Amino acid sequence: MSWDYRVVRKEDMCGIHEVYYDDDGKPYMCTENPITMDADSANDLEWMIEQFKTAMNQPWLNYTDFCEETRGTKYDK
């Protein structure tokens, strides 16, 4: 299983979420809540910012496209 940050539309809001992919690379699970931007170091924060920029340049996903069982998962922090 792999994951990355993606922009996800949820109702009338958009946010950066962790999205998890199946073995075929298809998004199948996402966090219920957007990711907060906090990190243990400046380097980690810089890495997150770069990942968020990458997410902005990928196709946005819709929260409703995930089945109810994989919306808001145990991966939420």
Secondary structure by P-SEA (a helix, b strand, c coil): cbbbbbbbbcccbbbbbbbbbccccccccccccccccccccaaaaaaaaaaaaaaaacbbbbccccccccccccccc
